[in-house]
Amino acid sequence: MQSGDWTPEHSQALREYVARGISFARAAFEINARFGTAYTRSAALGRGKRMGLIVPQAVDPSRAAFTNA
């Protein structure tokens, strides 16, 4: 299924699942069961990113590995 195929209902369902702490893999599974779609985990992740549901985590400088080359 193409990323452009996400209807507002599907996007809202993804938003609700993520808000409840459900993984993107499980959210895709649930959306597919509910709407008869065929979204993959990757499609759900991509859509979530475009919707702002995935926020990049900051790197903790104290844990960053530095090498001297």
N, CA, C, O and CB atoms as a CASP TS submission, in Angstrom:
PFRMAT TS
TARGET T0000
AUTHOR 0000-0000-0000
METHOD Language model
MODEL 1
PARENT N/A
ATOM      1  N   MET     1       0.835  -1.163   0.000  1.00  0.00           N
ATOM      2  CA  MET     1       0.000   0.000   0.000  1.00  0.00           C
ATOM      3  C   MET     1       0.891   1.241   0.000  1.00  0.00           C
ATOM      4  O   MET     1       1.843   1.315   0.776  1.00  0.00           O
ATOM      5  CB  MET     1      -0.956  -0.011   1.207  1.00  0.00           C
ATOM      6  N   GLN     2       0.602   2.189  -0.837  1.00  0.00           N
ATOM      7  CA  GLN     2       1.391   3.398  -0.955  1.00  0.00           C
ATOM      8  C   GLN     2       1.114   4.340   0.208  1.00  0.00           C
ATOM      9  O   GLN     2       0.027   4.317   0.786  1.00  0.00           O
ATOM     10  CB  GLN     2       1.105   4.090  -2.279  1.00  0.00           C
ATOM     11  N   SER     3       2.107   5.177   0.556  1.00  0.00           N
ATOM     12  CA  SER     3       1.936   6.100   1.660  1.00  0.00           C
ATOM     13  C   SER     3       0.802   7.085   1.404  1.00  0.00           C
ATOM     14  O   SER     3       0.176   7.568   2.348  1.00  0.00           O
ATOM     15  CB  SER     3       3.224   6.848   1.914  1.00  0.00           C
ATOM     16  N   GLY     4       0.536   7.384   0.151  1.00  0.00           N
ATOM     17  CA  GLY     4      -0.561   8.284  -0.193  1.00  0.00           C
ATOM     18  C   GLY     4      -1.923   7.676   0.023  1.00  0.00           C
ATOM     19  O   GLY     4      -2.932   8.379  -0.032  1.00  0.00           O
ATOM     20  N   ASP     5      -1.972   6.364   0.270  1.00  0.00           N
ATOM     21  CA  ASP     5      -3.241   5.677   0.469  1.00  0.00           C
ATOM     22  C   ASP     5      -3.772   5.801   1.892  1.00  0.00           C
ATOM     23  O   ASP     5      -4.854   5.292   2.185  1.00  0.00           O
ATOM     24  CB  ASP     5      -3.091   4.229   0.117  1.00  0.00           C
ATOM     25  N   TRP     6      -3.038   6.467   2.785  1.00  0.00           N
ATOM     26  CA  TRP     6      -3.493   6.627   4.163  1.00  0.00           C
ATOM     27  C   TRP     6      -4.668   7.592   4.184  1.00  0.00           C
ATOM     28  O   TRP     6      -4.515   8.776   3.881  1.00  0.00           O
ATOM     29  CB  TRP     6      -2.342   7.133   5.081  1.00  0.00           C
ATOM     30  N   THR     7      -5.826   7.088   4.540  1.00  0.00           N
ATOM     31  CA  THR     7      -6.997   7.956   4.668  1.00  0.00           C
ATOM     32  C   THR     7      -6.956   8.641   6.027  1.00  0.00           C
ATOM     33  O   THR     7      -6.213   8.213   6.910  1.00  0.00           O
ATOM     34  CB  THR     7      -8.321   7.148   4.493  1.00  0.00           C
ATOM     35  N   PRO     8      -7.733   9.685   6.207  1.00  0.00           N
ATOM     36  CA  PRO     8      -7.778  10.337   7.520  1.00  0.00           C
ATOM     37  C   PRO     8      -8.171   9.370   8.641  1.00  0.00           C
ATOM     38  O   PRO     8      -7.672   9.485   9.760  1.00  0.00           O
ATOM     39  CB  PRO     8      -8.759  11.501   7.484  1.00  0.00           C
ATOM     40  N   GLU     9      -9.054   8.425   8.348  1.00  0.00           N
ATOM     41  CA  GLU     9      -9.478   7.449   9.359  1.00  0.00           C
ATOM     42  C   GLU     9      -8.314   6.543   9.767  1.00  0.00           C
ATOM     43  O   GLU     9      -8.150   6.224  10.944  1.00  0.00           O
ATOM     44  CB  GLU     9     -10.650   6.599   8.826  1.00  0.00           C
ATOM     45  N   HIS    10      -7.516   6.135   8.793  1.00  0.00           N
ATOM     46  CA  HIS    10      -6.366   5.281   9.077  1.00  0.00           C
ATOM     47  C   HIS    10      -5.324   6.051   9.877  1.00  0.00           C
ATOM     48  O   HIS    10      -4.745   5.525  10.827  1.00  0.00           O
ATOM     49  CB  HIS    10      -5.750   4.742   7.770  1.00  0.00           C
ATOM     50  N   SER    11      -5.088   7.300   9.487  1.00  0.00           N
ATOM     51  CA  SER    11      -4.123   8.126  10.199  1.00  0.00           C
ATOM     52  C   SER    11      -4.560   8.369  11.637  1.00  0.00           C
ATOM     53  O   SER    11      -3.737   8.334  12.551  1.00  0.00           O
ATOM     54  CB  SER    11      -3.930   9.455   9.478  1.00  0.00           C
ATOM     55  N   GLN    12      -5.842   8.612  11.840  1.00  0.00           N
ATOM     56  CA  GLN    12      -6.352   8.837  13.188  1.00  0.00           C
ATOM     57  C   GLN    12      -6.217   7.563  14.026  1.00  0.00           C
ATOM     58  O   GLN    12      -5.871   7.630  15.205  1.00  0.00           O
ATOM     59  CB  GLN    12      -7.824   9.298  13.139  1.00  0.00           C
ATOM     60  N   ALA    13      -6.482   6.430  13.432  1.00  0.00           N
ATOM     61  CA  ALA    13      -6.330   5.161  14.149  1.00  0.00           C
ATOM     62  C   ALA    13      -4.870   4.964  14.542  1.00  0.00           C
ATOM     63  O   ALA    13      -4.591   4.537  15.663  1.00  0.00           O
ATOM     64  CB  ALA    13      -6.823   3.972  13.280  1.00  0.00           C
ATOM     65  N   LEU    14      -3.940   5.265  13.649  1.00  0.00           N
ATOM     66  CA  LEU    14      -2.514   5.155  13.967  1.00  0.00           C
ATOM     67  C   LEU    14      -2.168   6.069  15.131  1.00  0.00           C
ATOM     68  O   LEU    14      -1.472   5.662  16.061  1.00  0.00           O
ATOM     69  CB  LEU    14      -1.646   5.501  12.738  1.00  0.00           C
ATOM     70  N   ARG    15      -2.652   7.298  15.081  1.00  0.00           N
ATOM     71  CA  ARG    15      -2.393   8.261  16.153  1.00  0.00           C
ATOM     72  C   ARG    15      -2.898   7.723  17.495  1.00  0.00           C
ATOM     73  O   ARG    15      -2.214   7.843  18.512  1.00  0.00           O
ATOM     74  CB  ARG    15      -3.062   9.617  15.833  1.00  0.00           C
ATOM     75  N   GLU    16      -4.087   7.133  17.496  1.00  0.00           N
ATOM     76  CA  GLU    16      -4.674   6.599  18.729  1.00  0.00           C
ATOM     77  C   GLU    16      -3.870   5.416  19.262  1.00  0.00           C
ATOM     78  O   GLU    16      -3.624   5.321  20.464  1.00  0.00           O
ATOM     79  CB  GLU    16      -6.126   6.175  18.488  1.00  0.00           C
ATOM     80  N   TYR    17      -3.462   4.518  18.375  1.00  0.00           N
ATOM     81  CA  TYR    17      -2.678   3.353  18.809  1.00  0.00           C
ATOM     82  C   TYR    17      -1.336   3.781  19.396  1.00  0.00           C
ATOM     83  O   TYR    17      -0.913   3.274  20.435  1.00  0.00           O
ATOM     84  CB  TYR    17      -2.452   2.389  17.632  1.00  0.00           C
ATOM     85  N   VAL    18      -0.675   4.710  18.724  1.00  0.00           N
ATOM     86  CA  VAL    18       0.626   5.167  19.210  1.00  0.00           C
ATOM     87  C   VAL    18       0.468   5.883  20.556  1.00  0.00           C
ATOM     88  O   VAL    18       1.306   5.729  21.444  1.00  0.00           O
ATOM     89  CB  VAL    18       1.295   6.105  18.174  1.00  0.00           C
ATOM     90  N   ALA    19      -0.591   6.653  20.704  1.00  0.00           N
ATOM     91  CA  ALA    19      -0.838   7.357  21.963  1.00  0.00           C
ATOM     92  C   ALA    19      -1.035   6.375  23.121  1.00  0.00           C
ATOM     93  O   ALA    19      -0.743   6.694  24.273  1.00  0.00           O
ATOM     94  CB  ALA    19      -2.066   8.265  21.831  1.00  0.00           C
ATOM     95  N   ARG    20      -1.530   5.191  22.804  1.00  0.00           N
ATOM     96  CA  ARG    20      -1.716   4.161  23.832  1.00  0.00           C
ATOM     97  C   ARG    20      -0.461   3.332  24.060  1.00  0.00           C
ATOM     98  O   ARG    20      -0.464   2.403  24.868  1.00  0.00           O
ATOM     99  CB  ARG    20      -2.860   3.247  23.450  1.00  0.00           C
ATOM    100  N   GLY    21       0.613   3.666  23.350  1.00  0.00           N
ATOM    101  CA  GLY    21       1.879   2.969  23.551  1.00  0.00           C
ATOM    102  C   GLY    21       2.013   1.680  22.768  1.00  0.00           C
ATOM    103  O   GLY    21       2.889   0.865  23.061  1.00  0.00           O
ATOM    104  N   ILE    22       1.161   1.484  21.782  1.00  0.00           N
ATOM    105  CA  ILE    22       1.215   0.277  20.949  1.00  0.00           C
ATOM    106  C   ILE    22       2.320   0.446  19.907  1.00  0.00           C
ATOM    107  O   ILE    22       2.487   1.531  19.350  1.00  0.00           O
ATOM    108  CB  ILE    22      -0.168   0.004  20.255  1.00  0.00           C
ATOM    109  N   SER    23       3.065  -0.608  19.647  1.00  0.00           N
ATOM    110  CA  SER    23       4.152  -0.543  18.671  1.00  0.00           C
ATOM    111  C   SER    23       3.590  -0.280  17.269  1.00  0.00           C
ATOM    112  O   SER    23       2.415  -0.523  16.994  1.00  0.00           O
ATOM    113  CB  SER    23       4.977  -1.854  18.687  1.00  0.00           C
ATOM    114  N   PHE    24       4.452   0.215  16.409  1.00  0.00           N
ATOM    115  CA  PHE    24       4.021   0.484  15.037  1.00  0.00           C
ATOM    116  C   PHE    24       3.688  -0.811  14.306  1.00  0.00           C
ATOM    117  O   PHE    24       2.792  -0.832  13.463  1.00  0.00           O
ATOM    118  CB  PHE    24       5.106   1.255  14.275  1.00  0.00           C
ATOM    119  N   ALA    25       4.396  -1.883  14.620  1.00  0.00           N
ATOM    120  CA  ALA    25       4.086  -3.175  14.002  1.00  0.00           C
ATOM    121  C   ALA    25       2.685  -3.618  14.395  1.00  0.00           C
ATOM    122  O   ALA    25       1.894  -4.032  13.547  1.00  0.00           O
ATOM    123  CB  ALA    25       5.123  -4.245  14.414  1.00  0.00           C
ATOM    124  N   ARG    26       2.382  -3.529  15.686  1.00  0.00           N
ATOM    125  CA  ARG    26       1.060  -3.937  16.172  1.00  0.00           C
ATOM    126  C   ARG    26      -0.017  -2.986  15.656  1.00  0.00           C
ATOM    127  O   ARG    26      -1.113  -3.422  15.307  1.00  0.00           O
ATOM    128  CB  ARG    26       1.038  -3.980  17.716  1.00  0.00           C
ATOM    129  N   ALA    27       0.289  -1.692  15.605  1.00  0.00           N
ATOM    130  CA  ALA    27      -0.673  -0.719  15.092  1.00  0.00           C
ATOM    131  C   ALA    27      -1.021  -1.028  13.641  1.00  0.00           C
ATOM    132  O   ALA    27      -2.190  -0.979  13.259  1.00  0.00           O
ATOM    133  CB  ALA    27      -0.117   0.711  15.215  1.00  0.00           C
ATOM    134  N   ALA    28      -0.005  -1.349  12.824  1.00  0.00           N
ATOM    135  CA  ALA    28      -0.273  -1.704  11.428  1.00  0.00           C
ATOM    136  C   ALA    28      -1.161  -2.938  11.361  1.00  0.00           C
ATOM    137  O   ALA    28      -2.097  -2.990  10.564  1.00  0.00           O
ATOM    138  CB  ALA    28       1.045  -1.949  10.660  1.00  0.00           C
ATOM    139  N   PHE    29      -0.868  -3.939  12.199  1.00  0.00           N
ATOM    140  CA  PHE    29      -1.670  -5.154  12.236  1.00  0.00           C
ATOM    141  C   PHE    29      -3.130  -4.827  12.585  1.00  0.00           C
ATOM    142  O   PHE    29      -4.056  -5.312  11.935  1.00  0.00           O
ATOM    143  CB  PHE    29      -1.082  -6.153  13.255  1.00  0.00           C
ATOM    144  N   GLU    30      -3.318  -4.014  13.602  1.00  0.00           N
ATOM    145  CA  GLU    30      -4.673  -3.658  14.048  1.00  0.00           C
ATOM    146  C   GLU    30      -5.419  -2.842  12.994  1.00  0.00           C
ATOM    147  O   GLU    30      -6.605  -3.068  12.757  1.00  0.00           O
ATOM    148  CB  GLU    30      -4.609  -2.871  15.362  1.00  0.00           C
ATOM    149  N   ILE    31      -4.733  -1.905  12.371  1.00  0.00           N
ATOM    150  CA  ILE    31      -5.363  -1.097  11.318  1.00  0.00           C
ATOM    151  C   ILE    31      -5.754  -1.982  10.145  1.00  0.00           C
ATOM    152  O   ILE    31      -6.838  -1.829   9.582  1.00  0.00           O
ATOM    153  CB  ILE    31      -4.414   0.031  10.847  1.00  0.00           C
ATOM    154  N   ASN    32      -4.876  -2.905   9.773  1.00  0.00           N
ATOM    155  CA  ASN    32      -5.188  -3.831   8.679  1.00  0.00           C
ATOM    156  C   ASN    32      -6.407  -4.672   9.008  1.00  0.00           C
ATOM    157  O   ASN    32      -7.266  -4.872   8.150  1.00  0.00           O
ATOM    158  CB  ASN    32      -3.993  -4.739   8.384  1.00  0.00           C
ATOM    159  N   ALA    33      -6.497  -5.170  10.239  1.00  0.00           N
ATOM    160  CA  ALA    33      -7.639  -5.987  10.643  1.00  0.00           C
ATOM    161  C   ALA    33      -8.919  -5.162  10.658  1.00  0.00           C
ATOM    162  O   ALA    33      -9.982  -5.648  10.273  1.00  0.00           O
ATOM    163  CB  ALA    33      -7.394  -6.606  12.022  1.00  0.00           C
ATOM    164  N   ARG    34      -8.817  -3.936  11.097  1.00  0.00           N
ATOM    165  CA  ARG    34      -9.992  -3.064  11.244  1.00  0.00           C
ATOM    166  C   ARG    34     -10.513  -2.546   9.907  1.00  0.00           C
ATOM    167  O   ARG    34     -11.723  -2.470   9.693  1.00  0.00           O
ATOM    168  CB  ARG    34      -9.655  -1.888  12.141  1.00  0.00           C
ATOM    169  N   PHE    35      -9.592  -2.188   9.006  1.00  0.00           N
ATOM    170  CA  PHE    35      -9.993  -1.535   7.753  1.00  0.00           C
ATOM    171  C   PHE    35      -9.788  -2.400   6.510  1.00  0.00           C
ATOM    172  O   PHE    35     -10.149  -1.982   5.410  1.00  0.00           O
ATOM    173  CB  PHE    35      -9.227  -0.256   7.590  1.00  0.00           C
ATOM    174  N   GLY    36      -9.219  -3.589   6.661  1.00  0.00           N
ATOM    175  CA  GLY    36      -8.982  -4.443   5.501  1.00  0.00           C
ATOM    176  C   GLY    36      -7.873  -3.919   4.603  1.00  0.00           C
ATOM    177  O   GLY    36      -7.913  -4.093   3.385  1.00  0.00           O
ATOM    178  N   THR    37      -6.885  -3.277   5.212  1.00  0.00           N
ATOM    179  CA  THR    37      -5.771  -2.712   4.464  1.00  0.00           C
ATOM    180  C   THR    37      -4.576  -3.659   4.526  1.00  0.00           C
ATOM    181  O   THR    37      -4.679  -4.758   5.071  1.00  0.00           O
ATOM    182  CB  THR    37      -5.392  -1.319   5.013  1.00  0.00           C
ATOM    183  N   ALA    38      -3.456  -3.239   3.976  1.00  0.00           N
ATOM    184  CA  ALA    38      -2.253  -4.086   3.975  1.00  0.00           C
ATOM    185  C   ALA    38      -1.018  -3.255   4.294  1.00  0.00           C
ATOM    186  O   ALA    38       0.004  -3.372   3.618  1.00  0.00           O
ATOM    187  CB  ALA    38      -2.080  -4.792   2.610  1.00  0.00           C
ATOM    188  N   TYR    39      -1.108  -2.414   5.323  1.00  0.00           N
ATOM    189  CA  TYR    39       0.042  -1.607   5.713  1.00  0.00           C
ATOM    190  C   TYR    39       1.098  -2.472   6.386  1.00  0.00           C
ATOM    191  O   TYR    39       0.777  -3.424   7.097  1.00  0.00           O
ATOM    192  CB  TYR    39      -0.388  -0.470   6.647  1.00  0.00           C
ATOM    193  N   THR    40       2.353  -2.132   6.155  1.00  0.00           N
ATOM    194  CA  THR    40       3.462  -2.812   6.815  1.00  0.00           C
ATOM    195  C   THR    40       3.907  -1.983   8.013  1.00  0.00           C
ATOM    196  O   THR    40       3.487  -0.840   8.191  1.00  0.00           O
ATOM    197  CB  THR    40       4.646  -3.044   5.829  1.00  0.00           C
ATOM    198  N   ARG    41       4.760  -2.582   8.823  1.00  0.00           N
ATOM    199  CA  ARG    41       5.360  -1.864   9.948  1.00  0.00           C
ATOM    200  C   ARG    41       6.097  -0.635   9.426  1.00  0.00           C
ATOM    201  O   ARG    41       5.998   0.448  10.003  1.00  0.00           O
ATOM    202  CB  ARG    41       6.327  -2.785  10.747  1.00  0.00           C
ATOM    203  N   SER    42       6.826  -0.807   8.345  1.00  0.00           N
ATOM    204  CA  SER    42       7.584   0.305   7.770  1.00  0.00           C
ATOM    205  C   SER    42       6.663   1.427   7.291  1.00  0.00           C
ATOM    206  O   SER    42       6.983   2.604   7.457  1.00  0.00           O
ATOM    207  CB  SER    42       8.447  -0.190   6.610  1.00  0.00           C
ATOM    208  N   ALA    43       5.536   1.073   6.707  1.00  0.00           N
ATOM    209  CA  ALA    43       4.582   2.085   6.260  1.00  0.00           C
ATOM    210  C   ALA    43       4.029   2.851   7.461  1.00  0.00           C
ATOM    211  O   ALA    43       3.875   4.071   7.410  1.00  0.00           O
ATOM    212  CB  ALA    43       3.431   1.435   5.456  1.00  0.00           C
ATOM    213  N   ALA    44       3.735   2.131   8.533  1.00  0.00           N
ATOM    214  CA  ALA    44       3.227   2.783   9.741  1.00  0.00           C
ATOM    215  C   ALA    44       4.289   3.692  10.351  1.00  0.00           C
ATOM    216  O   ALA    44       3.983   4.797  10.799  1.00  0.00           O
ATOM    217  CB  ALA    44       2.772   1.733  10.769  1.00  0.00           C
ATOM    218  N   LEU    45       5.535   3.227  10.369  1.00  0.00           N
ATOM    219  CA  LEU    45       6.626   4.064  10.884  1.00  0.00           C
ATOM    220  C   LEU    45       6.789   5.331  10.044  1.00  0.00           C
ATOM    221  O   LEU    45       6.925   6.429  10.584  1.00  0.00           O
ATOM    222  CB  LEU    45       7.947   3.271  10.904  1.00  0.00           C
ATOM    223  N   GLY    46       6.776   5.171   8.729  1.00  0.00           N
ATOM    224  CA  GLY    46       6.917   6.321   7.839  1.00  0.00           C
ATOM    225  C   GLY    46       5.783   7.309   8.009  1.00  0.00           C
ATOM    226  O   GLY    46       5.998   8.520   8.055  1.00  0.00           O
ATOM    227  N   ARG    47       4.570   6.780   8.101  1.00  0.00           N
ATOM    228  CA  ARG    47       3.414   7.659   8.294  1.00  0.00           C
ATOM    229  C   ARG    47       3.498   8.347   9.651  1.00  0.00           C
ATOM    230  O   ARG    47       3.213   9.539   9.770  1.00  0.00           O
ATOM    231  CB  ARG    47       2.094   6.864   8.176  1.00  0.00           C
ATOM    232  N   GLY    48       3.887   7.598  10.666  1.00  0.00           N
ATOM    233  CA  GLY    48       4.037   8.181  11.992  1.00  0.00           C
ATOM    234  C   GLY    48       5.064   9.301  12.005  1.00  0.00           C
ATOM    235  O   GLY    48       4.867  10.327  12.657  1.00  0.00           O
ATOM    236  N   LYS    49       6.152   9.103  11.286  1.00  0.00           N
ATOM    237  CA  LYS    49       7.187  10.133  11.196  1.00  0.00           C
ATOM    238  C   LYS    49       6.642  11.381  10.515  1.00  0.00           C
ATOM    239  O   LYS    49       6.859  12.495  10.992  1.00  0.00           O
ATOM    240  CB  LYS    49       8.414   9.604  10.432  1.00  0.00           C
ATOM    241  N   ARG    50       5.936  11.200   9.405  1.00  0.00           N
ATOM    242  CA  ARG    50       5.364  12.344   8.694  1.00  0.00           C
ATOM    243  C   ARG    50       4.305  13.059   9.520  1.00  0.00           C
ATOM    244  O   ARG    50       4.101  14.262   9.357  1.00  0.00           O
ATOM    245  CB  ARG    50       4.765  11.892   7.376  1.00  0.00           C
ATOM    246  N   MET    51       3.624  12.329  10.411  1.00  0.00           N
ATOM    247  CA  MET    51       2.599  12.921  11.269  1.00  0.00           C
ATOM    248  C   MET    51       3.202  13.546  12.524  1.00  0.00           C
ATOM    249  O   MET    51       2.486  14.168  13.308  1.00  0.00           O
ATOM    250  CB  MET    51       1.569  11.868  11.660  1.00  0.00           C
ATOM    251  N   GLY    52       4.510  13.387  12.723  1.00  0.00           N
ATOM    252  CA  GLY    52       5.151  13.943  13.898  1.00  0.00           C
ATOM    253  C   GLY    52       4.998  13.081  15.139  1.00  0.00           C
ATOM    254  O   GLY    52       5.197  13.559  16.256  1.00  0.00           O
ATOM    255  N   LEU    53       4.647  11.811  14.952  1.00  0.00           N
ATOM    256  CA  LEU    53       4.472  10.907  16.085  1.00  0.00           C
ATOM    257  C   LEU    53       5.794  10.329  16.556  1.00  0.00           C
ATOM    258  O   LEU    53       5.890   9.820  17.673  1.00  0.00           O
ATOM    259  CB  LEU    53       3.525   9.786  15.719  1.00  0.00           C
ATOM    260  N   ILE    54       6.816  10.406  15.709  1.00  0.00           N
ATOM    261  CA  ILE    54       8.140   9.895  16.054  1.00  0.00           C
ATOM    262  C   ILE    54       9.062  11.098  16.192  1.00  0.00           C
ATOM    263  O   ILE    54       9.304  11.829  15.232  1.00  0.00           O
ATOM    264  CB  ILE    54       8.676   8.876  14.973  1.00  0.00           C
ATOM    265  N   VAL    55       9.571  11.287  17.399  1.00  0.00           N
ATOM    266  CA  VAL    55      10.470  12.395  17.663  1.00  0.00           C
ATOM    267  C   VAL    55      11.869  11.821  17.845  1.00  0.00           C
ATOM    268  O   VAL    55      12.068  10.932  18.673  1.00  0.00           O
ATOM    269  CB  VAL    55      10.020  13.215  18.919  1.00  0.00           C
ATOM    270  N   PRO    56      12.836  12.313  17.084  1.00  0.00           N
ATOM    271  CA  PRO    56      14.194  11.797  17.249  1.00  0.00           C
ATOM    272  C   PRO    56      14.672  12.028  18.681  1.00  0.00           C
ATOM    273  O   PRO    56      14.466  13.098  19.254  1.00  0.00           O
ATOM    274  CB  PRO    56      15.159  12.466  16.242  1.00  0.00           C
ATOM    275  N   GLN    57      15.305  11.023  19.239  1.00  0.00           N
ATOM    276  CA  GLN    57      15.818  11.148  20.588  1.00  0.00           C
ATOM    277  C   GLN    57      17.182  11.822  20.545  1.00  0.00           C
ATOM    278  O   GLN    57      18.010  11.539  19.678  1.00  0.00           O
ATOM    279  CB  GLN    57      15.905   9.769  21.277  1.00  0.00           C
ATOM    280  N   ALA    58      17.393  12.714  21.496  1.00  0.00           N
ATOM    281  CA  ALA    58      18.676  13.411  21.574  1.00  0.00           C
ATOM    282  C   ALA    58      19.751  12.430  22.021  1.00  0.00           C
ATOM    283  O   ALA    58      19.495  11.522  22.812  1.00  0.00           O
ATOM    284  CB  ALA    58      18.597  14.624  22.546  1.00  0.00           C
ATOM    285  N   VAL    59      20.928  12.626  21.513  1.00  0.00           N
ATOM    286  CA  VAL    59      22.065  11.789  21.890  1.00  0.00           C
ATOM    287  C   VAL    59      22.613  12.314  23.213  1.00  0.00           C
ATOM    288  O   VAL    59      22.858  13.512  23.355  1.00  0.00           O
ATOM    289  CB  VAL    59      23.174  11.786  20.773  1.00  0.00           C
ATOM    290  N   ASP    60      22.802  11.440  24.157  1.00  0.00           N
ATOM    291  CA  ASP    60      23.389  11.799  25.443  1.00  0.00           C
ATOM    292  C   ASP    60      24.894  11.920  25.241  1.00  0.00           C
ATOM    293  O   ASP    60      25.562  10.920  24.979  1.00  0.00           O
ATOM    294  CB  ASP    60      23.043  10.739  26.557  1.00  0.00           C
ATOM    295  N   PRO    61      25.440  13.134  25.357  1.00  0.00           N
ATOM    296  CA  PRO    61      26.870  13.319  25.095  1.00  0.00           C
ATOM    297  C   PRO    61      27.759  12.454  25.987  1.00  0.00           C
ATOM    298  O   PRO    61      28.854  12.072  25.575  1.00  0.00           O
ATOM    299  CB  PRO    61      27.238  14.771  25.279  1.00  0.00           C
ATOM    300  N   SER    62      27.314  12.144  27.183  1.00  0.00           N
ATOM    301  CA  SER    62      28.139  11.334  28.080  1.00  0.00           C
ATOM    302  C   SER    62      28.226   9.884  27.612  1.00  0.00           C
ATOM    303  O   SER    62      29.123   9.153  28.031  1.00  0.00           O
ATOM    304  CB  SER    62      27.581  11.386  29.499  1.00  0.00           C
ATOM    305  N   ARG    63      27.304   9.462  26.749  1.00  0.00           N
ATOM    306  CA  ARG    63      27.308   8.083  26.254  1.00  0.00           C
ATOM    307  C   ARG    63      27.842   7.981  24.837  1.00  0.00           C
ATOM    308  O   ARG    63      28.019   6.879  24.320  1.00  0.00           O
ATOM    309  CB  ARG    63      25.912   7.506  26.311  1.00  0.00           C
ATOM    310  N   ALA    64      28.098   9.114  24.207  1.00  0.00           N
ATOM    311  CA  ALA    64      28.585   9.104  22.824  1.00  0.00           C
ATOM    312  C   ALA    64      30.010   8.540  22.794  1.00  0.00           C
ATOM    313  O   ALA    64      30.837   8.845  23.653  1.00  0.00           O
ATOM    314  CB  ALA    64      28.547  10.543  22.206  1.00  0.00           C
ATOM    315  N   ALA    65      30.263   7.721  21.795  1.00  0.00           N
ATOM    316  CA  ALA    65      31.590   7.113  21.644  1.00  0.00           C
ATOM    317  C   ALA    65      32.409   7.966  20.687  1.00  0.00           C
ATOM    318  O   ALA    65      32.019   8.199  19.543  1.00  0.00           O
ATOM    319  CB  ALA    65      31.486   5.638  21.126  1.00  0.00           C
ATOM    320  N   PHE    66      33.527   8.415  21.171  1.00  0.00           N
ATOM    321  CA  PHE    66      34.431   9.202  20.338  1.00  0.00           C
ATOM    322  C   PHE    66      35.702   8.408  20.109  1.00  0.00           C
ATOM    323  O   PHE    66      36.193   7.728  21.011  1.00  0.00           O
ATOM    324  CB  PHE    66      34.747  10.576  20.989  1.00  0.00           C
ATOM    325  N   THR    67      36.222   8.497  18.921  1.00  0.00           N
ATOM    326  CA  THR    67      37.481   7.819  18.616  1.00  0.00           C
ATOM    327  C   THR    67      38.456   8.832  18.077  1.00  0.00           C
ATOM    328  O   THR    67      38.065   9.765  17.376  1.00  0.00           O
ATOM    329  CB  THR    67      37.277   6.664  17.605  1.00  0.00           C
ATOM    330  N   ASN    68      39.680   8.666  18.386  1.00  0.00           N
ATOM    331  CA  ASN    68      40.732   9.508  17.841  1.00  0.00           C
ATOM    332  C   ASN    68      41.344   8.804  16.649  1.00  0.00           C
ATOM    333  O   ASN    68      41.940   7.735  16.781  1.00  0.00           O
ATOM    334  CB  ASN    68      41.807   9.830  18.907  1.00  0.00           C
ATOM    335  N   ALA    69      41.194   9.400  15.508  1.00  0.00           N
ATOM    336  CA  ALA    69      41.736   8.784  14.303  1.00  0.00           C
ATOM    337  C   ALA    69      42.998   9.453  13.868  1.00  0.00           C
ATOM    338  O   ALA    69      43.591   9.058  12.864  1.00  0.00           O
ATOM    339  CB  ALA    69      40.736   8.820  13.189  1.00  0.00           C
TER
END
